[in-house]
Each structure stands twice: as structure tokens, then as C-alpha cells.
Amino acid sequence: MNILFIMYDQLRFDYLSCAGHPFLHTPNFDRVAANGVRFTNAYVQSPICGASRMSFYTGRYVSSHGAQWNGFPLRVGEVTLGDHLREHGMDCWLLGKTHMKADAKGMARLGLSADSTIGARQSDCGFDAWARDDGLWGQGPDGLYDSKRSPYNEYLKSKGYDGENPWADYANAGISDDQIASGWMFRNADKPANIREEDSETPWLTSEAIRFIDETKGPWCAHVSFIKPHWPYIVPSPYHDMYGHNQIQQPRRHASELDKPHPVLAAYQDTRVATAFQQDDVREKVIPAYMGLIKQCDDQLGRLLDHLEASGQMKDTMIVLTSDHGDYLGDHWLGEKDFFHEAAVKIPLIIFDPRAGADSTRGTTCDALVESIDLAATFVEAAGGEVPDHIIEGKSLMPWLRGETIDGWREYVISEYDYSVTPRCKALGVSPRDARMFMVFDGRWKLIHFEGGFRPMLFDLETDPDEFTDLGADPAFQDQIDRLYGYLGAWGRRMSQRVTVSDTDIQNMRGASLRRGIMPFLVDGSEVPAELTQKYHGPVRQTFVPMTQSEEENHGN
């Protein structure tokens, strides 16, 4: 079997018609959901691109793998999805974005060349790269944001788009009075991108995925990682004006959230992106473009699904649709992600397993608490392997796909965020080591803990599903705070770094040293079986022990 692991960047969980969006029709996402399982309570391990993706790819929590923010290298030697799957005969390929930075110092220390097979995999987060393009080719006075090669820019140049960076000049810009109208500016979000639709980013990567499917022999796992609907919020015609102002949902925000908010939340409400999305005219331009980008993603997904069916590979391919985090779009007076409200930390997750064992769950939803790290475990089991749970911290979702009854699944989910490199760290007067926050959510109660001496935040999603009322300072809810801190403490004490030896290895090691002749703490040897001490019995063959004076005298006589 093959695995088609599709990720959309910054796609909200509730911007699909199968998830209840009232105006955005996504028939191809719905098509996968109708034949698989849609998980309605899936959460990322960090609401930021790089850290979240490293958790997907390692199956480990952020504080376990250590790549806690964009640009933080994933340390050399960290075991990734590709390493696990290759052990079970499945190749693991990357098409599109990872947002992973290689541990160059670690590779140099070990003498790993980036152009070797192992070095290339270390540089590409354990994948073999079919067409890696991290998709943010911004350029400023100090050069490009990303210095890697861009296959997409090379494609655009081959199609006649001129200039050094057609990604910025055409794919992510419109036209205004014969001038480039950059998608970096929200005011241009309602303009069509100055590019043929078939040459824009999402169709390009879809074409690469189709070429991969046609040219690669299985079994394979293909991580097809789209940059959209991530900003810049601009989309080519005809998608730029498919949606109007009357189809924009009202923001989930309340004036009370601005009344003496938690200091860390207040710092995020004061960012440039938040103050922009607090303006109705910005939302009215950006959200229709965001919806258009999602609609284009859905159409291209349909193209990919049709190709799988036409080529006869649908019956042999597991399909996974998900996102690395959401997008606030003005909810809670915020923009972007970077915090723990549902809009940012909850993600869509749809899985189609073509095998007969999943027939009973087709077209169903599952409301179990799911973490993004569960996908690594799921893929290992789908490939026929046993999940190495001393390394992978997630749990396989295969039992849910088979409709099995599961006892003791998961009481809570965890998400982490390290804001040490952001201006909020300095603004709050927090040291880099204390600029961290943690979310623990049990399906109803959500606790957010902040290092650095701040009080916690608390939300009751049963009585306050919009998360407007922070109960963290109310002593009436101290019992819930204490209970959730108990969960956070138990999670913090987990075994997470003993990754080179499994529990089975440990059990097999017990007593092994005795059979190799290490016999400490014996009184006379009767404490252990005789066979273990047989090498320590028998007549003396030579004597090198110095004689006492009396022995010497007796020897002389």
C-alpha cells in the first residue's frame, strides 16, 4: 500500500463544507471524508509552522525534538518518518514544503556531506526530496528569506515569467495602474494574481504529485505539502472574486477580551498582524482571497483524486488530508496563529484507508482527542510495522479507522509554543528560557500555562465554546486549574529521551550480564544457578599469591 500524506499550510479546521462552513463548498475534501474518517478533535503540537511540522515528521512533542520555532534546526540524528518507514520497505518522499532547517553544525561534527544520501535526508527532514520548495521567496535588503533552490521559481522562468523572483512578481502579486501590487499588502488581496491559473503554486505542485505517482514504484509515502492557503493572501482568477463580503463569517471576538486581558494575550493583540485584522476592511479583502485559495486547493485535490482513480491506484493508496495549524483571521482580535484558541491550534484531519478493514467507518466522524504526532504512529502501523513507542510519542489511529472499541485512549492533548525569538519576549520582559507557553486540553477545559511568573488562562468550552471568557484568575475554578496542572505535570514527567533502547530491549537485558559472567554481591554462589558460576570453580593451575612468612619458613624446611 502507498500513503498520500497531503498537508495544507494554515488551513483552518472549520473552512471546509464537510466541517460545516456555510458558504465554502469543498466537494473533494468532502469526497475523501465520505469514504474515510474525519477526526473532529485533532490538535497540533505547536501553533507555528516549523515546530508543528517537526512534530508531524518525528511523531514527538516539541520539547522532545527541540526544534521549537521556525529556523530552529532539527538536531542531527533525530529519527523521522522516513527512517521509520524505510525499515518496513516503504520509501518516503517530499513534494513541497517542510519549513525544516538542517543541523549544519551537527552534520559537520559527524562528517556528513549534504550531497550524500544520508546527508541529503538529514537536510530534508528524513525525506527523499522529489521537489522541495518551502514556498516563501520573500526578498529584502539582506537578500532572500530562504536561500535554498526553488523548483517553482525555475518552473515559472521556464514558462516565460521574467525577473529574478517570479514567485514574488507574478504568483504572489497583482497589477495596479501598471505597477506590481504585491500580495504582501493586504489592500491587494482582492486583485487577481498576475499569473496563469495553471501556473500558480497549487496546480504546479499537484502536477508534480501526478508526475511522481506515474513515475515512482511503490510502496511509497508521498508528503505533498502545499504552501497555500498560507499568506500572501492573493489568488489567481477566477478564484479571486468567487466569494463576496456577504459570505464572510463574523469574527469570533468579544469586547470583553480587550478588557484587562492576560498580559501575554495582550502582547499578541498588539502585534501588526492583529491590529490589521482588527480592521473590518482588511478582513473584507483577505478572507474572500483565503476562501478562494482553499477553493483552488479543493479543485486541485479533485484533479489528484481523479488521477488516482483513472490510474487504478486509489484502491492501494491511503489518503491523509491535514494542516500544520489554523489562522485567526481576526478571531479574538488576533491574526496569524501563535496562540492556543481553537482557530489556531485545531486542525482538519481526514483519513481514507482503502482496505476492507476500514469499510465499517467510511463516511463517519471520530471525536476522540487526536494529536498531530499520531500520524507517524499511524503510518508505521499502516506500513506493517510495530510502533516504536520509546521513540514515537503519538498513538496509531488505525484502531479508529477499523471501528474498534478503544479503552483508555487519551485524557488530554498538549501543545507548546516558544516565543523567545519574537518581539513579545522583549516586550513582556521575559528571558528567552522563560518565553514559553503550554496548552493542556481535556475536551472541555483548556488550561494555558506560561513560564515567567504569569498566571494561567482557563476556558470552559462547554459553556463558552467561543473562548471569550478567561477563568484563570477566578478562584472558583481553582480545582479545575489544579486538575489540569496535574495532567501537565504527568506529561512533563514522561519518558521522552530514552530513544535508543525500547522497553522490550530493557526486559531482554535483565539478567543478561549474569550469563556473561558478571557475578557481583554473592556470598557463596548458591544464590544463582550453578551454571552461572561454573567458570569460577576448579583446581588452581598456577600460584602467584605471595606466601606469608610462616609459609616461607615451612617451605624452606
Stockholm file with secondary structure:
# STOCKHOLM 1.0

chainA/1-557         MNILFIMYDQLRFDYLSCAGHPFLHTPNFDRVAANGVRFTNAYVQSPICGASRMSFYTGRYVSSHGAQWNGFPLRVGEVTLGDHLREHGMDCWLLGKTHMKADAKGMARLGLSADSTIGARQSDCGFDAWARDDGLWGQGPDGLYDSKRSPYNEYLKSKGYDGENPWADYANAGISDDQIASGWMFRNADKPANIREEDSETPWLTSEAIRFIDETKGPWCAHVSFIKPHWPYIVPSPYHDMYGHNQIQQPRRHASELDKPHPVLAAYQDTRVATAFQQDDVREKVIPAYMGLIKQCDDQLGRLLDHLEASGQMKDTMIVLTSDHGDYLGDHWLGEKDFFHEAAVKIPLIIFDPRAGADSTRGTTCDALVESIDLAATFVEAAGGEVPDHIIEGKSLMPWLRGETIDGWREYVISEYDYSVTPRCKALGVSPRDARMFMVFDGRWKLIHFEGGFRPMLFDLETDPDEFTDLGADPAFQDQIDRLYGYLGAWGRRMSQRVTVSDTDIQNMRGASLRRGIMPFLVDGSEVPAELTQKYHGPVRQTFVPMTQSEEENHGN
#=GR chainA/1-557 SS CEEEEEEETTCCTTSSGGGTCSSCCCHHHHHHHHHSEEESSEECSCSSHHHHHHHHHHTSCHHHHCCCSTTCCBCTTCCCHHHHHHTTTCEEEEEECCCCCBCHHHHHHHTCCTTSHHHHHHHTTTCEEEEECCCCCCEETTEESCCSCCHHHHHHHHTTCCSSCHIIIIITEEEETTEEEETTSGGGTTSBCSSCGGGSHHHHHHHHHHHHHHHCCSSEEEEEEECTTSSSCCBCTTGGGSSCGGGCCCCCCCGGGGSSCCHHHHHHHTSHHHHHHTSHHHHHHHHHHHHHHHHHHHHHHHHHHHHHHHTTCGGGEEEEEEESCCCCTTGGGCCSSCSCSHHHHEECEEEECCSGGGGGGTTEEECSCEETTHHHHHHHHHTTCCCCTTTCCSCCCHHHHTTCCCSSCCSCEEEEEECTTSHHHHHTTCCGGGCEEEEEECSSEEEEEESSSCCCEEEETTTCTTCCCCCTTCGGGHHHHHHHHHHHHHHHTSCCSCCSSCHHHHHHHTTTTGGGTCCTTCSSSTTSCHHHHGGGCSCCCCCCSCCCHHHHHHHHC
#=GC SS_cons         CEEEEEEETTCCTTSSGGGTCSSCCCHHHHHHHHHSEEESSEECSCSSHHHHHHHHHHTSCHHHHCCCSTTCCBCTTCCCHHHHHHTTTCEEEEEECCCCCBCHHHHHHHTCCTTSHHHHHHHTTTCEEEEECCCCCCEETTEESCCSCCHHHHHHHHTTCCSSCHIIIIITEEEETTEEEETTSGGGTTSBCSSCGGGSHHHHHHHHHHHHHHHCCSSEEEEEEECTTSSSCCBCTTGGGSSCGGGCCCCCCCGGGGSSCCHHHHHHHTSHHHHHHTSHHHHHHHHHHHHHHHHHHHHHHHHHHHHHHHTTCGGGEEEEEEESCCCCTTGGGCCSSCSCSHHHHEECEEEECCSGGGGGGTTEEECSCEETTHHHHHHHHHTTCCCCTTTCCSCCCHHHHTTCCCSSCCSCEEEEEECTTSHHHHHTTCCGGGCEEEEEECSSEEEEEESSSCCCEEEETTTCTTCCCCCTTCGGGHHHHHHHHHHHHHHHTSCCSCCSSCHHHHHHHTTTTGGGTCCTTCSSSTTSCHHHHGGGCSCCCCCCSCCCHHHHHHHHC
//
